[in-house]
Amino acid sequence: MLAVTPLMGATSLYRASVGYANSWYKQAPGLVGLWFDAVEPGGDQVASATDLRLRLLKTSRESVKSACDELTRGITDLERFGAAPGGPGSAPPPGGGTPPVGGGGQPPPTGGCNPPPGS
C-alpha cells in the first residue's frame, strides 16, 4: 500500500492537470477573440470586456471543478484499492453486488467539489 499511494497520487494529479488544461484549451479561441474585441477601439468595448470577464470566470470554475473531481476520484480509487478484504470499507456497495478488487465497496462520493452558492 505504501508503494502504491505515491503512484496513484501522481496519476490523480496528472488526470486533474489534463482536465484543467483541457478546459482552458477548449475555451482559448473564444476568449482571445473576446479579448481583442474588448481592447480594440471602435466596437462595444464595455460589453466585450464584461462578456470576457464572465467567460473567464465560468472557465475558471469549470476547470477547477474538473480538477477537484479528478482528485476526489483518485482518493476514492486509493481507498478502494487499499481496503483490506473483510475490513472497514469492504462491505458490499449499497444495492448489493460485489466489492471492487482489493476490497473497497464504498460508493463514489457525490458532490465532493461543490460549486459556490449561486453559481
Secondary structure, 3 states (H helix, E strand, C coil): CCCHHHHHHHHHHHHHHHHHHHHHHHHHHHHHHHHHHHHCCCCCHHHHHHHHHHHHHHHHHHHHHHHHHHHHHHHHHHHHHHCCCCCCCCCCCCCCCCCCCCCCCCCCCCCCCCCCCCC
